Each structure stands twice: as structure tokens, then as C-alpha cells.
Amino acid sequence: MTTVEATETANEDRPQTLTAFDRCDSCGAQAYMRVTMASGGELLFCAHHGNKHREKLTGPGNVWYDESYRLSGGQG
């Protein structure tokens, strides 16, 4: 599994920051995690469902982008 932390230095390969318009594919809550699948698909998750499904969706070529630190008011 590859995880892209939102606190990394900005570069052209970094995924776009998640906004309030990005919604969890499981429940519709605000998304704080994105998984880009090796096949090219993408799923968005709230922190709860991202943590719940992370193990199942961890595989070669899948990339996780996690902004769940924002829930605790952290600066990254």
C-alpha cells in the first residue's frame, strides 16, 4: 500500500485536496480519504469508512490520500 499524506510538500503528482463537496461513497458524509485504484478507479471515504475498508482495498498500485488529521483540528 502507498499512502500519500496531505502534509507532503506540494508537487505536480500530489492529488487535489478534498473539499466539503467530496462525499463518502459509503454513507454520503464528507470525504477525508481517497483511494486511487491500480485499475484507474477512485473511491472517496469518510474517516470511519476509510479505516473500515483500508485493509480490503490495500493492494499493489492502490494509492491512499488521507486528510483525516483535519478532523482533530491538526495542522498536518
C-alpha positions as a Markdown table, in Angstrom:
| # | Residue | x | y | z |
|---|---|---|---|---|
| 1 | Met | 0.0 | 0.0 | 0.0 |
| 2 | Thr | 1.2 | 3.5 | -0.7 |
| 3 | Thr | -0.2 | 6.4 | 1.4 |
| 4 | Val | 0.1 | 10.0 | 0.3 |
| 5 | Glu | 0.0 | 12.2 | 3.3 |
| 6 | Ala | -1.7 | 15.5 | 2.9 |
| 7 | Thr | 1.2 | 17.2 | 4.7 |
| 8 | Glu | 3.7 | 16.4 | 1.9 |
| 9 | Thr | 5.4 | 19.2 | 0.1 |
| 10 | Ala | 3.3 | 20.2 | -2.8 |
| 11 | Asn | 4.2 | 18.8 | -6.2 |
| 12 | Glu | 2.6 | 18.1 | -9.5 |
| 13 | Asp | 1.8 | 14.5 | -8.6 |
| 14 | Arg | 0.0 | 15.3 | -5.4 |
| 15 | Pro | -3.8 | 14.7 | -5.5 |
| 16 | Gln | -6.1 | 17.7 | -5.2 |
| 17 | Thr | -7.2 | 18.5 | -1.6 |
| 18 | Leu | -10.6 | 17.1 | -0.7 |
| 19 | Thr | -13.3 | 19.7 | -0.1 |
| 20 | Ala | -16.7 | 19.7 | 1.6 |
| 21 | Phe | -18.2 | 18.8 | -1.8 |
| 22 | Asp | -16.4 | 15.4 | -1.8 |
| 23 | Arg | -18.7 | 12.8 | -0.3 |
| 24 | Cys | -18.1 | 9.3 | 1.1 |
| 25 | Asp | -19.1 | 6.7 | -1.4 |
| 26 | Ser | -20.4 | 4.5 | 1.5 |
| 27 | Cys | -22.6 | 6.9 | 3.6 |
| 28 | Gly | -22.5 | 10.4 | 2.0 |
| 29 | Ala | -20.6 | 12.1 | 4.8 |
| 30 | Gln | -17.8 | 14.5 | 4.0 |
| 31 | Ala | -14.8 | 12.6 | 2.5 |
| 32 | Tyr | -11.4 | 12.8 | 4.1 |
| 33 | Met | -9.8 | 9.8 | 2.3 |
| 34 | Arg | -9.4 | 8.9 | -1.3 |
| 35 | Val | -8.1 | 5.7 | -2.7 |
| 36 | Thr | -7.0 | 5.6 | -6.3 |
| 37 | Met | -7.1 | 2.0 | -7.6 |
| 38 | Ala | -4.5 | 0.5 | -9.8 |
| 39 | Ser | -7.2 | 0.0 | -12.4 |
| 40 | Gly | -7.7 | 3.7 | -12.5 |
| 41 | Gly | -10.9 | 3.9 | -10.5 |
| 42 | Glu | -11.3 | 6.2 | -7.4 |
| 43 | Leu | -13.2 | 5.8 | -4.2 |
| 44 | Leu | -13.9 | 8.5 | -1.6 |
| 45 | Phe | -14.5 | 7.7 | 2.1 |
| 46 | Cys | -15.2 | 9.5 | 5.4 |
| 47 | Ala | -12.6 | 8.6 | 8.0 |
| 48 | His | -14.8 | 5.9 | 9.5 |
| 49 | His | -15.4 | 4.0 | 6.2 |
| 50 | Gly | -11.8 | 4.7 | 5.0 |
| 51 | Asn | -10.4 | 3.0 | 8.1 |
| 52 | Lys | -13.0 | 0.2 | 7.8 |
| 53 | His | -12.2 | -0.6 | 4.2 |
| 54 | Arg | -8.5 | 0.2 | 4.1 |
| 55 | Glu | -7.3 | -3.4 | 4.7 |
| 56 | Lys | -9.6 | -4.8 | 1.9 |
| 57 | Leu | -8.5 | -2.1 | -0.6 |
| 58 | Thr | -4.8 | -2.3 | 0.1 |
| 59 | Gly | -3.0 | -3.8 | -2.8 |
| 60 | Pro | -0.3 | -3.3 | -5.4 |
| 61 | Gly | -0.7 | 0.0 | -7.2 |
| 62 | Asn | -3.5 | 1.4 | -4.9 |
| 63 | Val | -2.7 | 4.8 | -3.5 |
| 64 | Trp | -4.4 | 6.3 | -0.4 |
| 65 | Tyr | -4.7 | 10.0 | 0.2 |
| 66 | Asp | -5.6 | 10.7 | 3.8 |
| 67 | Glu | -6.7 | 14.1 | 5.2 |
| 68 | Ser | -8.4 | 12.7 | 8.3 |
| 69 | Tyr | -6.0 | 14.7 | 10.5 |
| 70 | Arg | -8.3 | 17.6 | 9.7 |
| 71 | Leu | -10.9 | 16.1 | 12.0 |
| 72 | Ser | -8.8 | 16.8 | 15.1 |
| 73 | Gly | -8.0 | 20.3 | 14.0 |
| 74 | Gly | -4.4 | 19.4 | 13.3 |
| 75 | Gln | -2.2 | 21.3 | 11.0 |
| 76 | Gly | -0.8 | 18.2 | 9.4 |
